[in-house]
Amino acid sequence: MKVCTDSCLFGAWVPVEQAQTILDVGTGTGLLALMAAQRSSAHIQAVEIDIIAAEQAHHNFTQSPWADRLALFSNSLQAFEQVNTVTFDIIISNPPFYQASQKSPDQARNRAMHTMDLPFPDLLHFCQKFLNPSGSLYLLLPPHEAQVVTALAASYQLFLIQELPVYTQEGGKLFRRILRFGFHEQLPEYLSPIYIRTPENNYTQAFEQILQPYYLNF
């Protein structure tokens, strides 16, 4: 689960430029943390429970130009909660989201895709404790799970501020929702959709514009 298009879009879209502290929950091989480091001067913590993925993230961090601002915690978010003393301007996560679907024989894939190690209430509880009062939580989720988390978040005093629908292509299906939560209840802003590809299977101009700082072929 190294790099996928929706995660790249997510990492490029989240406005990290003014943040001083950022947390990437479930960093995998470090993609979102590295993208945030490229566009900010923030100190970035990353949490990853899978040992092999964490080893790759550590390698990627140490080989990057931003190694002095990147720190990796190789364990669960629940374990990180017990030792963390920092509050965060931005918490970003593309969390495991399948709750009751059939699992794969591949345990690492299960951890990346299923909520068995990171239930939504545990993630929201952590954010309630460690997100700065004016900070934002950004999540990337499929449509159904986005609805589940949005309803659940209010129990943790986290309210939907923005929602960005992501479609596979123009005229295609709703694929993901990017959600922004904060502590101040307000009417959510529903942004115009982003389409990844045209009907001719080329990247859309909007997608290319957002990803231009990261994709060498744009």
Long-range contacts (C-beta under 8 A, 24 or more apart in sequence): 1-28, 1-29, 1-53, 1-108, 1-109, 1-112, 1-113, 2-28, 2-29, 2-31, 2-56, 3-29, 3-31, 5-196, 6-94, 6-140, 6-166, 6-175, 6-176, 6-196, 7-31, 7-32, 7-94, 7-140, 8-35, 8-211, 8-214, 8-215, 9-166, 9-178, 9-194, 9-196, 9-207, 9-210, 9-211, 10-92, 10-94, 10-138, 10-140, 10-176, 10-178, 11-35, 11-36, 11-92, 11-214, 12-210, 12-211, 12-213, 12-214, 13-164, 13-178, 13-194, 13-210, 14-90, 14-92, 14-138, 14-178, 16-40, 16-42, 16-90, 16-92, 18-89, 19-89, 19-90, 20-89, 21-45, 21-86, 21-87, 21-88, 21-89, 21-90, 21-132, 22-88, 22-89, 22-90, 22-91, 22-92, 23-47, 23-88, 23-90, 23-91, 23-92, 23-130, 24-92, 24-93, 25-77, 25-91, 25-92, 25-93, 25-95, 25-118, 25-123, 25-126, 26-77, 26-93, 26-94, 26-95, 26-96, 26-112, 26-118, 27-53, 27-54, 27-57, 27-72, 28-53, 28-57, 28-112, 29-53, 29-56, 29-57, 29-60, 30-56, 30-57, 30-58, 30-60, 30-61, 30-70, 30-72, 32-92, 32-94, 33-57, 33-61, 33-70, 34-60, 34-61, 34-64, 34-66, 34-70, 35-214, 36-90, 36-92, 37-64, 37-66, 37-69, 37-70, 38-66, 38-213, 38-214, 39-213, 41-69, 42-69, 42-89, 42-90, 43-69, 43-71, 44-69, 44-70, 44-71, 45-71, 45-72, 45-73, 45-84, 45-86, 45-88, 46-70, 46-71, 46-72, 46-73, 47-72, 47-73, 47-75, 47-76, 47-77, 47-80, 48-72, 48-73, 48-74, 49-74, 49-75, 49-76, 49-77, 49-111, 49-117, 49-118, 50-108, 50-111, 50-112, 52-108, 53-108, 53-112, 76-117, 76-118, 77-118, 77-122, 77-123, 77-126, 78-122, 80-126, 81-126, 81-129, 81-130, 84-130, 86-130, 87-130, 87-131, 87-132, 87-135, 88-130, 88-131, 88-132, 88-135, 89-132, 89-134, 89-135, 89-136, 90-135, 90-136, 90-137, 90-138, 91-127, 91-130, 91-131, 91-135, 91-136, 91-137, 91-138, 92-137, 92-138, 93-123, 93-137, 93-138, 93-139, 93-140, 94-139, 94-140, 95-120, 95-123, 95-139, 95-141, 97-141, 97-142, 97-145, 99-145, 99-148, 120-148, 120-149, 120-152, 121-152, 121-156, 124-149, 124-152, 124-153, 124-155, 124-156, 124-158, 125-156, 127-156, 127-158, 127-181, 128-156, 128-157, 128-158, 131-158, 131-183, 133-183, 134-182, 134-183, 135-182, 135-183, 136-161, 136-180, 136-181, 136-182, 137-180, 137-181, 137-182, 138-178, 138-179, 138-180, 138-181, 139-178, 139-179, 139-181, 140-176, 140-177, 140-178, 140-179, 141-176, 141-177, 141-179, 142-175, 142-176, 142-177, 143-174, 143-176, 143-177, 146-177, 146-179, 149-179, 150-179, 153-181, 157-183, 158-182, 158-183, 159-183, 159-184, 159-185, 159-186, 159-188, 160-188, 161-186, 161-188, 161-189, 162-188, 162-189, 162-190, 162-191, 163-188, 163-189, 163-190, 163-191, 164-191, 164-193, 164-194, 165-190, 165-191, 165-193, 165-194, 166-193, 166-194, 166-196, 167-193, 167-194, 167-195, 167-196, 168-195, 168-196, 168-197, 169-195, 169-196, 169-197, 169-198, 169-199, 169-201, 170-195, 170-197, 170-198, 170-199, 170-204, 171-199, 172-197
